[in-house]
Amino acid sequence: MHQSPETTPRRRVGRPSKRILSMRLIVDRALEIVTDEGLDSLTMSRLAGALEVTPAALYNHVSSKDEILREVQDRIMGQLDLAGFDEDPWPVALRRWAMSYRNIMAAQPDLIALIALMPINGARATTVMYERVATALSSYGWPKESIVPTIVALESFVFGSAYDALAPANIFELEADADAPVFTAANRAQLEAEPDRSAAEIAFHTGLDALLEGFTKRMGVPWPAGLCHTSSSTEDE
């Protein structure tokens, strides 16, 4: 039987009455909270409020805050530049990886402690990243027992450099030069030598060059022929 327009039920328009959650949306909001308010502010109730759902609805999608943090870790680690391990000599590949790592961590400093201390078990993208780097180092000739120490050494340097990238430009300026004349002169000299680069950028590439060159001796891996031993990068990527 044909219904008249007046009696035909109308479909509701607009947003659904219940917010549709996904892990991507949950991680998006979690990162926003960490970025704007700090890691300590990320609680299940705070996150539920940001998502405009009840905590019970949030728990229907994730089991705990630790699961969210693993997903956050995966999101960050999935952004690292691994392309060099497919196409570049090992110093260039490691430099690309370390630079992308430093830049991402500098943009999310509240996550440095999370990334540094959280176990990787259950974090698939993170595990895939470490496997890719380890496989590349093995193919370059790294001794098996030295692969993980190499990765951790680079990460330790990256985390410190990420913090340094956020330091104020005048962090080493002194009102009374007489208190540290040698240090003051050295600080001025580095800035005069490379006026187009920040002190943090100079320090990062200085340390990374030293680490990469040191790996050739310690690991017994030859430096690629024709490749300069020091960074030619002049911009803060």
Secondary structure, 3 states (H helix, E strand, C coil): CCCCCCCCCCCCCCCCCCCCCCHHHHHHHHHHHHHHHCHHHCCHHHHHHHHCCCHHHHHCCCCCHHHHHHHHHHHHHCCCCCCHHHHCCHHHHHHHHHHHHHHHHHHCHHHHHHHHHCCCCCCHHHHHHHHHHHHHHHHHCCCHHHHHHHHHHHHHHHHHHHHHCCCCCCCCCCCCHHHCHHHHHHHHHHHHHCCCCCHHHHHHHHHHHHHHHHHHHHHCCCCCCCCCCCCCCCCCC
